[in-house]
Amino acid sequence: MKRLVVLGGGESGVGTALLAKAKGYEVFVSDKGKIKDKYRQVLIHNEIEWEDETHSESKILNADIVMKSPGIPDKAPLVKQIREKGIQVVSEIEFASKFTKATIVGITGSNGKTTTSTLTHYILKQELNVGLGGNIGDSFAKQVLEHDYPNYVLEISSFQLDDIDTFKPKIAVLLNVTPDHLDRYDYKFENYIASKFRIAENQTKEDYLVYDADDEVITNWLKEHPVQSTLLPFSITKKVDKGAYLEEEKMIIAIDNNQIHMSTNNLALEGKHNIKNAMAASTVAHLLKIRKQTIRESLESFQGVEHRLEQVLKINKVQYINDSKATNVNATYFALESMDAPTIWIVGGVDKGNNYEELFAFVNEKVKAVICLGVDNDKLIDTFGGMVDTIVETQSMEEAVKMAYKLSESGDNVLLSPACASFDLFENYEDRGRQFKDAVRNL
């Protein structure tokens, strides 16, 4: 009987444990932190051995295979020990994909993954039986066990791709690559790029890679490191033979002499980056033979994702916008780009080696006040102090929102778009976004 050790007792860890047990593995779950009660109950109910607030090496280093949660870095001493012993380390998507024959759509990128994955799933589910998992919602492994959908849309992070071996999506989508998480990649951008491209490393010419042809990082990498996949680029600046492009306010998707034309004026989601997300999702839907009419209607009715440029409330003609999901500079770039009124910008958190330069033009043009919300705001104050009339420091969401209320005038926007991770003051970006919405509603 093979022994699987799961490091991390969260959604992906517990899902993997359940699937492994059902497939005849001896399973042990170990979490250095505290396992949440709902996951503990599942492990107890399914008679899976577990521990939390410690890692017992004697019970871990005798594994045949280890599934580690994407949050645990390779630099962790325990992970180094596991690798030195020659024990295979895999991610949840690698492990679970061995037990399904489903058609898999894998979506990665520094920004837009959640929106594009949710939108793709929304279009496909109109006509197909399809699950949504990966970095979002219910664990992929658990869905393979309980539903085994014939199709999956998986939102996949670079950390999940770091530990694949044979994983191969039928359709891979690479939205963009901008510097992010460099602390996990020895501060080398090329290591992070290589990690993103692993989504295509096992693909053959029967598989597809849908990617942004306007992203120089992607196009340059493909020149130097060609892939086997059939390439389907999308672009908003140039015409492509096969793939998706813009022509006078129209989105055109062209695959095998079969074209879809769609006006971009009717898209439910606003902003240039969302035209790209819509192109990627529509290309996938077209490949999976979804009717043109269904694709059109879905793009016009899709309401977007919580914590992503989410319009919360208008108070005294001031619009409050929750973009808590902007955990890096590039995501905040899109948020500021789409502002069409003077903006009070709430920013800050755990800085991952951010370079804020690409935001300068928007800050000068659109931002009237900056509210820093983090444990350490020195870098933000040094960077933006000279650009705006008002810059203030706050230590809680309630304080930040009250300050924004004071500084705002009729017609302004108040935008939470932190450009940083949330772990200094919040549990995660969802917690940060919910606290923002609660504070706004309590004004």
N, C-alpha and C positions, 0 to 999 in steps of 0.2 A: 504494500500500500504506500503510495507516494505521500510525502509530508509537505503540506503547503503552509508556510508561515505568512500571515498578513500583518504588515506593519502599518498601523493607523486604523482606528475603529470608527471611521466616519462612514459616509454614504458609500463610497467606492469600496472601502475595506470590508464592510459588512456584506455588501452585495456579492463581492468576490468569495467571501467565506461561505455564503449560502450555496452559491453555484458549485464551488469546489466540493463541499460536503455531498451535494446531490450527485456529483460525478465520481464519488468514491475516494476522495482524498481524505487523509487525516489532516485536520485543520486546527491551527492555533492562531489566535488574534492577540497582538501585543501593541499597546499604545502608551507612549511616554506621558501623555496628558491624561485627562479624565475622559472616559468614554461617556457620551451623552446617554441619559437614561433610556431614551427610546431605542437606541442601538443596543444597549446592554440587555434590555428585555428580549429583543430579537435573538441575541446570542444565547441567552439562557433558555428561551423557549425551544430553540433548535439544537440544544445540547452541544454547543460549540465551545471548546475551551478558550478562555480569554484572560487577559490581565490588563490593568491600567496603572498609570502613574509609575511605571517601571518597565524595563526590558530585561527579561531573564535570558542571559546569553546561552545558558545550557539548553533552553527550550527553543532557541532561535537558530543557533549555529548548526543544528542537526537537520535543518530543512533540506528537501530536494529542490525546492523552488520557493522564492520569496516574492510576494506582491507588495510593493511599497506604495504608500499614498504619495500622490504627486507633490505634496507639501514638504516631504522629507528630502533635504539636499543630499547629493552624492558625497559631499564632504563630511557628512555625519560619521563619527568614528565607527558606529555599529555597521553602517552600510559598507564602509571600507573593509571591515573584518569579514563581512558576508562575501564580498567580492574576492577577497584574498583566499578564501576557502574554496573558490570556484563554484559557489552556489549561484544558480541563474536568478537574476533579478528581473521581474517583468512589471509592467503597469497593468491596470485593470483592463484596458482595451485590448492589450495583447492576450491576456489570459482568456477573457470572455469570447473573443472573436474565434477562438479555436472550436467553440461549441455551437456555432451558428453557421448556417449556409446563406444567411440573409444578404441582400444587396446593401452595401454600406456606403453612405455618403459621409465623408470625413471633412470637417470644416475647421481650418485653423487660420491664424493671422494675429497680429498684435492688437488690432482693434476691429470691432464689428462682428466678432465670432458669434456672440449670443444673439444679436439682432438677426444676422443672416441665418443662423441655425434655426431660430424660432420661426422666421419667415419661410424658410425652405420647408420645414415640417408642416407649417400652416397650409402651404400650397399643396404639398403631396398628400396630406391626409384627406383632402377633398375627394381623391380618387383611389388612394392606396391605403393598405393597412400598414402603418408606419410608426415606429417608436422614436422618441427623442431622448438622447442621453449623452454620456461623456462627462463634460464639465458642468452639466446643467440637469436639474430635475432628478428623476430616479436613476439609480445606478444602472449602467449598461448590463453588467453581469446579472443583476437581479431581473432585469427585463428578459434577458436570454433564458433564464431559468423559468420565469413565470408566464411569459407571453410568447416567447420566441417569434417576434414579428418577422414577416418576410422582408421588411425593409427597415433600415435605421438611419436617422440623421444624428451624427455625433459631433458635438462641439469638442474640439481637442486642443489642449494646451501644449506648449513646447515640453513641459515637464512630463506629460503623458507620453509624448513621442520619444523622449529620451530613453525610455525602457521598452521599446518595441523590438521585435525580432523578425516575425513573419507577417505582422499586421499589414493588411493591404485593402484600402477602400476601393470599391469599383469606381467611385467618383471622388477625387480629392479636390478641395477648394482651398486656395491660398489667397487670402484677401489683401494682405499687405505685410511688410516687415519693417518695423521701426524699432530703435533701441529700447528694450524693456527687459526687466529681470536680469540685467547684466551682472548683478551680484552673484547669480547662480552660474554664470558662464565665464568665470575668471575675468570679468570685465572686457571680454573680447567679443565684439559684435559678430565676427564671422562664426564663432561657436554657436551663437544664438540662431543665426541664419541657417546654419547646417542642421540645427535641431528642427526648425520649422519644415525644412525640405525633406525630412525623414518621412513625412506623410506620403511621399511619392516613391520612396526608395525601393519598395517591393512591387511597384506597379509594372505592368507589361503594356504593349501597345493596344491591348483590348480594354485597358482602363483609361480614365480621363483625368487630366489635371486642368482645372479651371483656375485662372489666375489673373491678377491685375497687370495688364501690359503697360500701365502708366507708372508702375512702381519700379524705379531704376534698380533698387536692391534686388528685386526678383528677376528682372530681365537680365541684369549683368551676371547674376549667379547661374541662371540657366545657360548662358553662353559658355561659361567656364565649366559647368557641371551638368551636361545634358542628362535628361531622364528618358526612360523608355516610353513613358505615357503618351497618349494622344493629347496634344495641347489644344486647349480652348481658351484663348485670352479674352478679356473684356477691357474696353477702353472708353473714356469719355472725351479723348482728344484726337483719336485717329480711327480710320476705318480698318477693320480686320476681315480677312477672308472667311475664317471660321471662328465663331465665337459671338461676342456681343459688342455693339458700339452705338454711338449716338449720331443721329443725323437730324438736324433742325428739330429739337425738342422731342424727337422720337427715339425710342430705344429699339434697336433692331437686333434680333437674335437669329443668327444664321448657322445652321448645322445641316450638312448634307442636302443642299439645295432646298431646304425647308426653312422658311423664314417666319418669324413673328414680328409684327410691328406694334409698338405701343406708345401712346403719348406719355411723356414723363410728367405732364401737368396734373394728371389724375392720381399720382402716387400718394398713398396715405402718409408716408413718411417724408419729411422735408430734408433738404440739404444734399449737396453734391455726393457726399460719402454714401448716402442712402440710395442714390441712383446706382452706385456701384454694387451695394449690397443686393439691390433688386435684380441687377444684371446677373450676379452670381447665382442667386436663388432661381431665377427664371431659366438660366442655362441648365441647371440641374433638373428642373421640372421638365424641360423640353427633352432632355436625354432620356428621362424616364417615361416619356410618352404621355405626359399630362396634356389635356386639351388646351388649345390657345385661350379659349374663352375663360376657362377655369383659372389660368395663370393671371389673365387680365383682372378678373373680378377679385382674386385674392390680393393682388398688389394694391387694389383700390380700397380694400376693407381692412387690411392688417393694421392693428392699432399700436404696434411697437412693444417695447420691453420695459418693465419696471426699472427705475433707476437709470434710464438712458434717455436724456433730454425729455424727461417726463414732466408735463405741465401740471403743477400741483394745484395752485389756487391763484386767483387774482384778488388782491386786497387793495382798496383805494387806487385802483387802476395800475397797480404794480404786479407784474407777473412773476411768480415764484417757480423756478425750474430745478428739478432734481436730476442731476447727472452724476450721481455718486459712483456710477460704474466706471467713470473716467479715472482709472487708476494709473494712467501714464500721460505724458505730455501730449502725445499725438492725439489721444482721445479728446483732451481739452481743446486742442487746436480746432477740431471739428465743431466743438460746442461753441467756442468764441466766434468762429467763422459764421455760424448760423444766427448769431444775435443781430437783431435789427433795431435795437433801442439801446440807450445808455445802460450800462450793466454794472451792477455791484457783484463782484466775483468773490465767492468763498472758496479758498484754496488751501492745500496743505495736508500733512500727514507724514507717513514714512517715505522719505525721498530715496528713490532707488538709483541714485547717481544721475538725477535729471539735469538735462540741459534745456533751459527755458527759452533759448534764443528765438525759436520759430514762432513764439507767441508774441514777441515784442510789437510787431506791426498792429495786431489786433488789440493789444492792451492799450497802446497809444491812441488808437482810433475809437475804441468802444467802451473801455473800462473806466468808470469814474471813481471807483473805490475798490480797494482790495482788503478782504477780511481773511487774516491768516488763522487757520484752525489746525493746530498741531502742537506737539510737545516742544519741538524745536523749530522755530520760524526764522532763524537768522538768515538763512540763505534766501528765503523769499523776500525778506525786508531789504537785504543788500541788492537783490536783483531788480525789484519793482518799485522800491522806495522813491526813486527819482522820476518815475514815469507817471505816477498818479497823484492827485491832490491829497488823497486820504488813504492811509494804510494802517490797519489796527490789528492787534493780536487778541485772540480769544482762546479759551481753554475748554469750552463746551459748546455743543451744538445750539443749545438754548440761547446762550450768550451771543453766538455768532448771528443767529437769526434775528434776535432783538436789535442788535447793532445794525444789521442790514435794513431793518424796518425804519430805524431812526434816520439812516442816511439816504433812504430812497425818496423819490418824488414821483408824482403822477406820470405814467408813461415809461417808467424804468423797468428793467428786468433785474431780478435777484437770482443769480446762477450759482448753484453748488456744483462745481466741477473740479475736484481736488487735485488731479494730475499726480496723485501719490497713493500709496497703499494706505489702508485704514487702521492698521493694527496698533497704532499708538494710543488712540482714544476709543476705538470701537472694536467690536468682535470681527466684523468684515464689512464689505461695502454695502451689503443689504441693511445691516444694522445702522450704518451711517445714514443711508438714504431714508430709512424709516424714522430715525430720530429727527431728520430735517423736516420731513412731512408732518410729524407730530408737532414740532415746534412752530411750524407755519400755521397749522390749524389752531394752535393755542394762542396766536397773536391777539 
